Amino acid sequence: MPILLSPGPVYVPKEILDAQAKPMITHRSAAFTELYGGICESLKSALNSEEAYLITGSGTLANETNLLNCCLPNEGALFLSNGEFGDRLAEIAALYTNTEVHALPAGKGWDIERAKEKIDESSAQVFGMVYNETGYGVRNHAKEVFTYAKKKGMLTVMDSVSAWPALPFDAKEFSVDFFGSASQKALGCPPGMGMLGLSKDAIERIESRGKIPSHYCDLRRHRKRYLKDKQTPNTPAVSLFYAFSKSLEIIGREGGFAAWSQKHVKESGYVQSRIKGMGLKLIPEPGFESYSLTAFYCENANEVKKRMLDEKGITIVGCKGELAGKGLRIAHMGNFRREDIDACLEALEGFVK
């Protein structure tokens, strides 16, 4: 059986796949109200946000929805980037406001020591950063950086697509106003659902600003419809909502979101120890290693990746950006299985000797 260890889409267990096969219902039914209402209330509780919603689309759509609802044309937004997805967040925002971007080299992570001066010197009203830079497997020290930006009076926007729920998160403790993530990574669902979390300040911004340059992504429409009858303003991917609900059920069975995150922390330590034991060097600097995927330097990375798939049926992926062709990434997110991880590591060790 093929083994999928890419950082999204990830392996999806049969009970989640089967949930999508339930009979179709209309999104204007009492059954959908119960389904969507239950999901949003569970998300709101797990994130500790004021409100939470799903939007049919990718994690990029979730981030763009947050940015276009948050950013005003006559204001500015500060972004701290350390890879392709941090750059993408800033590129999206540049469609809606003036942007200021500071970037770190591949493998480096943002902490308060590096971020403080950039935040202090900025006159921007919005701050944005990726929690977990997927392209290089780097975990930014998001809590301390977002908290500082919020204390400086900024509205904060987090890309948590490859982070939550593998990495610990609490919207209030992290001082995050606009939270965005996706279904196909650490939550362990099929792709196609964006997650949104909003704070009180986010809601105030949404409801007090002028025209939002989008119909589908206008969060006033999403809020209005949900507060009316716990439904969506447009036709959503109903079958994916069943899958999403089943994933929440699985996480609950395994002890809840705190236990789910701890499982990822533990597995990341195991994988990274094994990788270093092969004599391979991790790409993230010490203290910034991701909990949801492991990125490492590898000679002949493209050849190794191809042989892993062709000879062993194991899918891993290369690094992005400046390290394309120079490194590999193994994901351990969502409903990963230790036997798959071990099979991957054993095969990898044979190919890199």
C-alpha positions, -999 to 999 in steps of 0.1 A, spaced: 0 0 0 14 34 -9 25 56 20 18 94 18 40 116 40 37 149 22 29 180 42 -6 182 28 -27 166 16 -19 140 42 -30 104 47 -68 102 55 -81 72 74 -110 52 60 -136 65 86 -130 101 75 -132 91 38 -164 71 45 -180 101 62 -180 119 28 -203 92 14 -232 101 36 -264 110 17 -263 146 4 -283 172 23 -291 208 14 -272 235 31 -306 251 40 -317 222 61 -320 217 99 -295 188 95 -269 211 80 -275 237 107 -268 210 133 -237 199 114 -221 233 108 -231 247 142 -215 218 159 -183 223 139 -180 260 145 -187 257 182 -160 230 185 -135 251 166 -143 282 186 -137 263 218 -105 246 205 -90 279 192 -103 300 222 -115 325 196 -145 347 197 -159 332 166 -149 305 141 -160 295 107 -153 273 77 -150 284 41 -150 261 12 -115 265 -4 -78 261 4 -57 275 32 -47 302 9 -83 312 6 -86 313 43 -56 336 45 -68 359 17 -102 361 34 -86 373 66 -64 398 49 -90 414 27 -113 418 56 -86 431 78 -65 454 56 -75 489 45 -61 506 14 -49 537 33 -32 518 61 -1 495 61 8 460 70 40 445 83 50 410 75 79 389 88 88 361 64 112 332 64 101 313 33 77 309 4 45 309 25 55 340 45 62 357 11 28 346 -2 10 361 28 26 394 21 19 392 -16 -18 386 -10 -19 416 14 -2 438 -12 -34 435 -33 -53 453 -6 -29 476 13 7 489 15 31 463 27 64 462 45 82 429 44 113 417 63 127 383 54 151 358 70 173 333 51 161 296 47 162 278 80 161 308 102 131 315 125 115 346 139 117 351 177 111 383 197 148 393 196 147 393 158 112 407 155 111 435 181 131 461 162 111 455 130 78 459 149 91 490 168 102 507 136 70 501 117 40 524 114 18 496 101 -16 490 116 -16 452 106 9 425 115 12 392 98 33 361 100 33 324 93 34 302 125 50 272 108 70 278 75 62 246 56 88 251 29 117 247 53 101 230 83 107 261 106 85 268 136 85 305 143 82 316 180 47 330 172 33 335 207 59 360 218 61 378 185 23 382 180 18 392 216 44 420 212 28 432 179 -6 433 195 8 453 225 20 478 199 -16 483 188 -15 462 156 -43 439 143 -27 405 139 -31 379 112 -17 344 115 -12 318 88 -14 286 107 -20 263 77 7 237 85 7 245 122 -26 240 140 -35 216 155 -1 200 154 14 230 172 -1 244 204 -23 274 199 -47 296 219 -60 327 201 -62 348 233 -28 337 247 -12 343 213 -29 376 207 -41 366 173 -71 385 158 -74 368 124 -65 331 123 -64 310 92 -57 273 87 -67 244 64 -83 209 66 -57 188 47 -28 191 71 -26 185 108 -64 181 111 -61 151 89 -90 158 65 -92 159 27 -84 193 11 -110 219 5 -119 235 38 -104 267 52 -107 275 89 -112 310 102 -109 322 138 -118 358 148 -112 379 179 -134 407 193 -110 432 176 -113 413 143 -151 414 145 -150 451 152 -128 457 122 -150 436 99 -182 454 110 -169 489 111 -149 491 78 -162 502 44 -168 480 14 -149 447 13 -136 440 -22 -151 405 -24 -185 389 -23 -175 353 -15 -150 362 11 -169 390 28 -170 379 65 -199 402 72 -220 379 50 -206 348 67 -213 362 102 -248 374 93 -259 341 79 -243 321 108 -257 343 135 -291 340 118 -294 302 115 -259 286 117 -256 282 79 -232 295 52 -240 324 28 -232 302 -2 -234 266 -11 -205 248 6 -188 215 0 -213 196 22 -196 162 21 -163 178 34 -182 191 64 -190 155 73 -154 146 70 -144 176 91 -168 166 118 -155 130 118 -119 144 122 -130 164 152 -146 132 166 -113 113 162 -93 140 179 -117 139 208 -113 101 211 -76 106 213 -78 130 242 -86 163 226 -65 190 210 -39 192 237 -31 155 234 -32 158 196 -6 185 197 16 165 221 14 135 198 30 157 171 56 171 194 67 136 204 68 123 168 88 152 156 114 145 182 115 109 171 119 117 134 144 144 138 165 122 161 165 94 135 174 119 107 204 132 126 214 97 134 218 91 96 243 119 95 219 143 78 216 180 89 183 195 97 174 227 79 159 247 108 183 262 132 181 246 167 151 256 187 130 264 156 122 228 144 87 222 132 64 197 151 44 188 119 72 181 94 110 175 93 131 192 67 167 182 61 196 187 37 201 159 13 225 155 -16 207 143 -48 174 152 -31 154 148 -63 169 114 -71 162 102 -35 127 114 -36 120 97 -69 135 64 -57 115 65 -25 83 67 -46 93 44 -75 110 16 -54 91 18 -21 58 35 -29 66 63 -3 58 99 -11 80 126 5 86 160 -10 115 184 -17 121 217 -2 109 250 -17 125 282 -26 163 286 -24 166 250 -12 147 234 -40 167 203 -50 189 205 -19 166 192 8 137 169 16 107 171 38 89 143 57 55 152 72 42 137 104 9 155 107 -27 145 112 -35 108 114 0 96 107 10 61 116 43 51 132 47 21 110 46 44 79 71 67 95 95 38 103 91 24 68 100 58 54 130 63 76 144 28 69 141 33 31 156 67 34 186 54 53 193 29 25 191 56 -2 213 82 15 242 59 25 
